Amino acid sequence: MGRYVVRRLLQMIPVFIGATLLIFLMVNVMGDPIAGLCGERQCDPATAARLEQEFGLDKPVWQQYVTYMGNVFTGDFGTAFNGQEVTELMATAFPVTVRLTLIAILFEIVIGVTLGVVTGLRRGRPVDTGVLLLTLVVISVPTFVTGLLLQLLLGVKWGWIRPSVSSEAPFDELILPGLVLASVSLAYVTRLTRTSIAENRRSDYVRTAIAKGLPRRRVVVRHLLRNSLIPVVTFIGADIGFLMGGAIVTERIFNIHGVGYQLYQGILRQNTQTVVGFVTVLVLVFLVANLVVDLLYAVLDPRIRYV
């Protein structure tokens, strides 16, 4: 196991460099950041040259990338064009998005897996058909429609919640945004769990456990569910990064100043330092989440061994 972890960590290095290089190149060709600094009026040549020199934009792109990566390994993600350190923006944005993502993942695990198990054990029955139709509707409706509709009904019309989240963004105010963020993934987790449960239910090890006279609850929890969760864990592990990076719509609807909000502002203002810095951390989140998922395989299925 130890050698496998070391090998995976070494494999992350070229993936991390390739992903950050691609993002760096894409961000640098999306527009002229100096024009975004000057607003509607065009910068005079002297001011533009001074700003380019100040932010290192007068150097070749490859040299900018090498300098940036060297600073990243020392914990310096650069300075935004408004003079604020990118690490300061991260310190305020990431805790909010992490709380939002935790709530979304909790909804996926509790509701998604539970509905998947229930429908998988009752395949073809009315409850199975009803849940399948419900998940199909959730998948079909865009997230921004779901968010705006729930915000209008629960926040504006009925007054059950605050229409927008406060600047502190406590857990209780993030419950509805977390449900909106998790809605589509929750539907996929339900369907994935249902399919996996229904297929493994006919396996030999389940029939053997039943033939031994084991209680139904133990057969489902210890044998059937444990082996059926492998594809679900794979999906949820990959979904962690997608939820953190894809929360732009949800955070805009509920006025949450998290990672999605900062990325939106960075793209809107062509603030390359902010965008590249946040995306770099999200790449690390993806890589670590995939490593944890691979290690969880051995926990769920003892037949899997890493050497």
C-alpha positions as CSV (number, residue, x, y, z in Angstrom):
1,M,0.0,0.0,0.0
2,G,2.8,2.4,0.9
3,R,4.6,1.9,-2.4
4,Y,1.4,2.4,-4.3
5,V,0.7,5.7,-2.6
6,V,4.2,6.9,-3.3
7,R,3.8,5.8,-7.0
8,R,0.5,7.6,-7.3
9,L,1.9,10.8,-5.7
10,L,4.8,10.7,-8.3
11,Q,2.2,10.3,-11.1
12,M,0.4,13.4,-9.9
13,I,3.4,15.6,-10.6
14,P,3.2,15.5,-14.5
15,V,-0.6,15.6,-14.3
16,F,-0.5,18.7,-12.1
17,I,2.1,20.4,-14.3
18,G,0.1,19.6,-17.5
19,A,-3.2,20.7,-16.1
20,T,-1.9,24.0,-14.6
21,L,0.0,24.7,-17.9
22,L,-3.1,24.2,-19.9
23,I,-5.1,26.5,-17.6
24,F,-2.4,29.1,-17.6
25,L,-2.3,29.2,-21.4
26,M,-6.1,29.3,-21.7
27,V,-6.4,32.1,-19.3
28,N,-3.6,34.1,-20.9
29,V,-5.3,34.0,-24.3
30,M,-8.9,34.9,-23.1
31,G,-8.2,38.6,-23.3
32,D,-6.0,41.5,-22.4
33,P,-5.9,41.9,-18.6
34,I,-4.5,45.4,-18.9
35,A,-7.6,46.5,-20.8
36,G,-9.7,45.1,-18.0
37,L,-7.7,47.2,-15.4
38,C,-8.3,50.4,-17.3
39,G,-12.0,49.9,-17.6
40,E,-14.0,51.4,-20.5
41,R,-11.3,53.9,-21.4
42,Q,-8.2,52.6,-23.1
43,C,-4.9,52.8,-21.2
44,D,-2.3,55.2,-22.5
45,P,0.9,53.4,-23.7
46,A,3.0,54.5,-20.8
47,T,0.5,53.2,-18.2
48,A,0.0,50.0,-20.0
49,A,3.8,49.3,-20.2
50,R,4.2,50.1,-16.5
51,L,1.3,47.7,-15.5
52,E,2.7,45.0,-17.8
53,Q,6.1,45.3,-16.2
54,E,4.6,45.4,-12.7
55,F,2.6,42.1,-13.2
56,G,5.3,40.4,-15.3
57,L,3.0,40.4,-18.4
58,D,5.8,41.8,-20.6
59,K,7.7,38.4,-20.4
60,P,7.0,35.4,-22.7
61,V,4.2,33.1,-21.6
62,W,6.5,30.2,-20.8
63,Q,8.6,32.4,-18.6
64,Q,5.5,33.7,-16.8
65,Y,4.4,30.1,-16.2
66,V,7.8,29.0,-14.8
67,T,7.9,32.1,-12.5
68,Y,4.4,31.5,-11.4
69,M,5.0,27.8,-10.6
70,G,8.1,28.7,-8.7
71,N,6.1,31.1,-6.6
72,V,3.3,28.6,-6.0
73,F,5.7,26.0,-4.4
74,T,6.6,28.7,-1.9
75,G,3.0,29.5,-1.2
76,D,2.8,32.6,-3.2
77,F,-0.2,32.6,-5.7
78,G,0.4,36.2,-6.8
79,T,-1.4,39.4,-6.4
80,A,-4.8,40.3,-7.9
81,F,-5.0,43.3,-10.1
82,N,-6.8,45.2,-7.3
83,G,-3.7,44.8,-5.1
84,Q,-5.1,42.1,-2.9
85,E,-3.1,38.9,-2.3
86,V,-4.7,35.8,-4.0
87,T,-4.1,33.8,-0.8
88,E,-6.2,36.3,1.1
89,L,-9.1,35.7,-1.4
90,M,-8.6,32.0,-1.0
91,A,-8.7,32.3,2.8
92,T,-12.2,33.8,2.6
93,A,-13.6,31.9,-0.3
94,F,-12.5,28.3,0.2
95,P,-14.0,27.8,3.7
96,V,-17.4,28.9,2.4
97,T,-17.3,26.6,-0.6
98,V,-15.9,23.7,1.5
99,R,-18.9,24.0,3.8
100,L,-21.3,24.2,0.8
101,T,-19.6,21.2,-0.8
102,L,-19.8,19.1,2.5
103,I,-23.5,19.8,2.7
104,A,-24.0,18.8,-1.0
105,I,-21.9,15.6,-0.5
106,L,-24.0,14.8,2.6
107,F,-27.2,15.1,0.6
108,E,-25.8,12.8,-2.1
109,I,-24.7,10.1,0.4
110,V,-27.7,10.2,2.7
111,I,-30.6,10.7,0.2
112,G,-29.0,9.4,-3.0
113,V,-27.6,6.2,-1.6
114,T,-30.8,5.5,0.5
115,L,-33.1,6.0,-2.4
116,G,-30.8,3.9,-4.6
117,V,-30.9,1.0,-2.1
118,V,-34.6,1.2,-1.7
119,T,-35.3,1.2,-5.4
120,G,-32.6,-1.4,-6.2
121,L,-34.2,-3.8,-3.7
122,R,-37.7,-3.1,-5.1
123,R,-36.9,-2.9,-8.8
124,G,-40.0,-2.8,-11.0
125,R,-42.3,-1.7,-8.2
126,P,-44.2,1.6,-8.0
127,V,-41.7,3.1,-5.7
128,D,-38.9,2.3,-8.2
129,T,-40.8,3.8,-11.1
130,G,-41.7,6.9,-9.1
131,V,-38.1,7.6,-8.0
132,L,-36.8,7.0,-11.5
133,L,-39.3,9.6,-12.9
134,L,-38.4,12.0,-10.1
135,T,-34.6,11.7,-10.8
136,L,-35.2,12.1,-14.5
137,V,-37.0,15.4,-13.9
138,V,-34.2,16.6,-11.6
139,I,-31.6,15.8,-14.2
140,S,-33.6,17.5,-17.0
141,V,-34.2,20.8,-15.1
142,P,-31.1,23.2,-15.2
143,T,-29.6,24.0,-11.8
144,F,-30.3,27.7,-12.2
145,V,-34.0,27.0,-12.7
146,T,-34.1,24.8,-9.6
147,G,-32.2,27.4,-7.5
148,L,-34.3,30.4,-8.6
149,L,-37.6,28.5,-8.1
150,L,-36.7,27.3,-4.6
151,Q,-35.4,30.7,-3.7
152,L,-38.6,32.4,-5.0
153,L,-40.9,29.9,-3.2
154,L,-39.1,29.3,0.1
155,G,-37.4,32.6,0.5
156,V,-39.5,35.3,-1.1
157,K,-43.1,34.0,-1.2
158,W,-43.3,31.8,1.9
159,G,-40.4,33.4,3.9
160,W,-39.1,30.1,5.3
161,I,-35.5,31.0,4.6
162,R,-33.4,34.0,3.8
163,P,-33.4,34.6,0.0
164,S,-29.6,35.3,0.1
165,V,-26.8,34.0,2.3
166,S,-25.1,36.3,4.7
167,S,-21.4,37.1,4.4
168,E,-20.6,34.7,7.3
169,A,-22.3,31.8,5.4
170,P,-23.1,29.5,8.4
171,F,-24.1,25.9,7.8
172,D,-27.9,26.5,8.4
173,E,-28.0,29.1,5.7
174,L,-26.2,26.8,3.2
175,I,-28.6,23.9,3.5
176,L,-30.9,25.0,0.6
177,P,-27.9,26.1,-1.6
178,G,-26.3,22.8,-0.8
179,L,-29.4,20.9,-1.9
180,V,-29.6,22.9,-5.1
181,L,-25.9,22.3,-5.8
182,A,-26.3,18.6,-5.1
183,S,-29.6,18.1,-6.9
184,V,-28.3,16.7,-10.3
185,S,-25.5,14.7,-8.7
186,L,-27.9,13.3,-6.1
187,A,-30.1,12.0,-8.9
188,Y,-27.2,10.3,-10.6
189,V,-26.1,8.8,-7.3
190,T,-29.6,7.4,-6.8
191,R,-29.7,5.8,-10.3
192,L,-26.1,4.5,-10.0
193,T,-26.7,2.9,-6.6
194,R,-30.0,1.4,-7.8
195,T,-28.4,-0.2,-10.9
196,S,-25.4,-1.5,-8.8
197,I,-27.7,-3.0,-6.1
198,A,-30.0,-4.6,-8.6
199,E,-27.1,-6.2,-10.5
200,N,-25.2,-7.5,-7.4
201,R,-28.4,-8.8,-5.9
202,R,-28.2,-11.7,-8.3
203,S,-24.6,-12.5,-7.5
204,D,-23.5,-15.8,-6.0
205,Y,-22.1,-14.4,-2.8
206,V,-25.5,-12.8,-2.0
207,R,-27.3,-16.1,-2.7
208,T,-24.8,-17.9,-0.5
209,A,-25.3,-15.4,2.4
210,I,-29.1,-15.8,2.1
211,A,-28.7,-19.7,2.0
212,K,-26.7,-19.5,5.2
213,G,-29.7,-18.0,6.9
214,L,-28.1,-14.6,7.6
215,P,-30.5,-11.8,8.6
216,R,-31.7,-9.7,5.6
217,R,-30.3,-6.5,7.1
218,R,-26.8,-8.0,7.4
219,V,-26.9,-9.4,3.9
220,V,-27.8,-6.0,2.5
221,V,-25.5,-3.9,4.6
222,R,-22.4,-6.1,5.0
223,H,-22.4,-7.9,1.6
224,L,-24.7,-6.3,-1.0
225,L,-24.2,-2.6,-0.2
226,R,-20.5,-2.8,0.5
227,N,-19.7,-4.2,-2.9
228,S,-22.3,-2.0,-4.7
229,L,-20.8,1.2,-3.4
230,I,-17.5,1.0,-5.5
231,P,-19.0,2.8,-8.6
232,V,-20.8,5.2,-6.3
233,V,-17.6,6.1,-4.4
234,T,-15.9,6.7,-7.7
235,F,-18.6,9.1,-8.8
236,I,-18.8,11.0,-5.5
237,G,-15.0,11.3,-5.3
238,A,-14.8,12.9,-8.8
239,D,-17.9,15.0,-7.9
240,I,-16.1,16.8,-5.0
241,G,-13.9,18.7,-7.4
242,F,-16.9,19.4,-9.8
243,L,-19.0,20.7,-7.0
244,M,-16.3,23.1,-5.7
245,G,-15.4,24.4,-9.1
246,G,-19.0,24.2,-10.6
247,A,-20.7,26.2,-7.8
248,I,-20.6,29.4,-9.8
249,V,-24.3,29.3,-10.7
250,T,-25.5,28.3,-7.2
251,E,-23.2,30.9,-5.5
252,R,-24.5,33.6,-7.8
253,I,-28.1,32.8,-7.1
254,F,-27.8,32.9,-3.3
255,N,-25.1,35.6,-3.2
256,I,-22.4,33.3,-1.7
257,H,-18.9,34.7,-1.8
258,G,-17.1,31.4,-2.4
259,V,-14.8,29.9,-5.0
260,G,-17.4,30.2,-7.7
261,Y,-18.0,33.8,-7.0
262,Q,-14.2,34.6,-7.1
263,L,-13.8,32.7,-10.3
264,Y,-16.7,34.6,-11.9
265,Q,-15.3,37.9,-10.8
266,G,-11.8,36.9,-12.0
267,I,-13.0,35.9,-15.5
268,L,-15.3,39.0,-15.7
269,R,-12.4,41.3,-14.9
270,Q,-9.8,39.3,-16.8
271,N,-7.9,38.9,-13.6
272,T,-5.5,36.1,-14.6
273,Q,-3.8,35.7,-11.2
274,T,-7.0,35.1,-9.4
275,V,-8.4,32.6,-11.9
276,V,-5.1,30.6,-12.3
277,G,-4.6,30.6,-8.5
278,F,-8.0,29.2,-7.7
279,V,-8.0,26.7,-10.5
280,T,-4.5,25.5,-9.4
281,V,-5.9,24.6,-6.0
282,L,-9.0,22.9,-7.6
283,V,-6.6,20.7,-9.6
284,L,-5.0,19.6,-6.4
285,V,-8.4,18.9,-4.9
286,F,-9.2,16.7,-7.9
287,L,-5.9,14.8,-7.6
288,V,-6.2,14.2,-3.9
289,A,-9.9,13.1,-4.2
290,N,-9.0,10.5,-6.9
291,L,-6.2,9.1,-4.7
292,V,-8.5,8.8,-1.7
293,V,-11.2,7.1,-3.9
294,D,-8.6,4.5,-5.1
295,L,-7.6,3.8,-1.5
296,L,-11.2,3.4,-0.5
297,Y,-11.6,0.6,-3.0
298,A,-9.5,-1.7,-0.8
299,V,-11.7,-0.9,2.2
300,L,-14.9,-1.7,0.3
301,D,-13.6,-4.8,-1.4
302,P,-11.0,-6.8,0.5
303,R,-10.1,-8.6,-2.8
304,I,-8.5,-5.4,-4.1
305,R,-4.8,-5.2,-3.1
306,Y,-2.3,-2.5,-4.0
307,V,1.3,-3.4,-4.4
